[in-house]
Amino acid sequence: MLYLVFNRLIIRCSTKVLMVVGAGRGPLVRASLQAAEETGRMLKVYAVEKNPNAVITLHSLIKLEGWESMVTIISSDMRCWDAPEKADILVSELLGSFGDNELSPECLDGAQRFLKPDGISIPSSYTSFIQPVTASKLHNDIKAHKDIAHFETAYVVKLHRVARLAPPQEVFSFAHPNFSPKATNQRYTKLQFELPQDTGSCLVHGFAGYFDAVLYKDVHLGIEPNTCTPNMFSWFPIFFPLRKPIYVPSESPIEVHFWRCCGATKVWYEWALVAPSPSPIHNSNGRSYWVGL
Ligand SMILES: C[S@@+](CC[C@H](N)C(=O)[O-])C[C@H]1O[C@@H](n2cnc3c(N)ncnc32)[C@H](O)[C@@H]1O
């Protein structure tokens, strides 16, 4: 993938500064160096990682591969790191099954301080998608917990025995870098799904969620069923349940509202059905399910 991106990037012959933010065990460091070699570019790489265990693995990898002269490992949270120079390219893999559900927007907002004004982020943008589903087995599994909190939690799950009732629609989008002073990572979307005429009446148990990311220009990667990257098993879909299954009469539209909310210490989603009948707002104030900042 990075090879494709580098081939489309117009990079002059000077050494470019590339920062892998959230380097983990180093696969994107390896891919960046490989892409540079294949396209005849010179790179200076910073690998920024906050997990000390992953940093140990990174040190072993760099030593093993003999990359010491090209790669500097930074053991830090990218949001606090004081970079010694600015980057031409920020490379990251901070995406969850719903795109922005693992704090990629907040982390990259923190990292873009050390991106040059004309620098680029890979990925450059990502979008989440949902579609209503009949998923009685999944709903029963959640019901077995006998509490509301489990119905206000999103699950990353391989979907079996699920009826997808309407084509997925876009929920939230984020683009990087975003230097606008008014930028916010809070979002609100209202979606209407029309069921195909031959669907008849049905029960909706919740919404299946996916993402698609634009890495650079026309190079994309994702799990949205209509455009998903072939043979990629890195992400399962996400499932947002409804507390009570909703009966949808034939030809009735489904309307759902989704919020992405940001507080001082956490980020969370809230969701509510409006039509054909209203549901309570799920996960109000992030009381059951959130990601800590
Ligand atoms: C989804 S993993 C990808 C890692 C890599 N692709 C791999 O396979 O090892 C995201 C990585 O980003 C790191 N990370 C997340 N937030 C970070 C932050 N704010 N600063 C630095 N690293 C971060 C995590 O510790 C994790 O190693």
The ligand as a MOL file (V3000), in Angstrom:
LIG
                    3D

  0  0  0     0  0            999 V3000
M  V30 BEGIN CTAB
M  V30 COUNTS 27 29 0 0 0
M  V30 BEGIN ATOM
M  V30 1 C -3.4730 -0.0590 15.9690 0
M  V30 2 S -1.8490 -0.0620 16.6260 0 CHG=1
M  V30 3 C -0.8800 -0.1800 15.1640 0
M  V30 4 C 0.4930 -0.5640 15.4220 0
M  V30 5 C 1.2700 -1.2160 14.2860 0
M  V30 6 N 0.6510 -1.0380 13.0070 0
M  V30 7 C 1.4600 -2.6980 14.6240 0
M  V30 8 O 0.8730 -3.5300 13.9380 0
M  V30 9 O 2.2160 -2.9860 15.5460 0 CHG=-1
M  V30 10 C -1.6670 1.5960 17.1390 0
M  V30 11 C -0.3820 1.8740 17.8760 0
M  V30 12 O -0.3650 3.2540 18.1930 0
M  V30 13 C 0.0750 3.4190 19.5230 0
M  V30 14 N -0.5110 4.6870 19.9880 0
M  V30 15 C -1.8170 4.9520 20.1840 0
M  V30 16 N -1.9840 6.2050 20.6100 0
M  V30 17 C -0.7420 6.7510 20.6890 0
M  V30 18 C -0.2460 8.0280 21.0820 0
M  V30 19 N -1.0890 8.9830 21.4890 0
M  V30 20 N 1.0800 8.2520 21.0180 0
M  V30 21 C 1.9300 7.2670 20.6170 0
M  V30 22 N 1.5250 6.0390 20.2500 0
M  V30 23 C 0.2170 5.7770 20.2810 0
M  V30 24 C -0.4240 2.1900 20.2680 0
M  V30 25 O 0.3270 1.9560 21.4390 0
M  V30 26 C -0.2460 1.1270 19.1940 0
M  V30 27 O 1.0330 0.5500 19.2720 0
M  V30 END ATOM
M  V30 BEGIN BOND
M  V30 1 1 1 2
M  V30 2 1 2 3
M  V30 3 1 2 10
M  V30 4 1 3 4
M  V30 5 1 4 5
M  V30 6 1 5 6
M  V30 7 1 5 7
M  V30 8 2 7 8
M  V30 9 1 7 9
M  V30 10 1 10 11
M  V30 11 1 11 12
M  V30 12 1 11 26
M  V30 13 1 12 13
M  V30 14 1 13 14
M  V30 15 1 13 24
M  V30 16 1 14 15
M  V30 17 1 14 23
M  V30 18 2 15 16
M  V30 19 1 16 17
M  V30 20 1 17 18
M  V30 21 2 17 23
M  V30 22 1 18 19
M  V30 23 2 18 20
M  V30 24 1 20 21
M  V30 25 2 21 22
M  V30 26 1 22 23
M  V30 27 1 24 25
M  V30 28 1 24 26
M  V30 29 1 26 27
M  V30 END BOND
M  V30 END CTAB
M  END
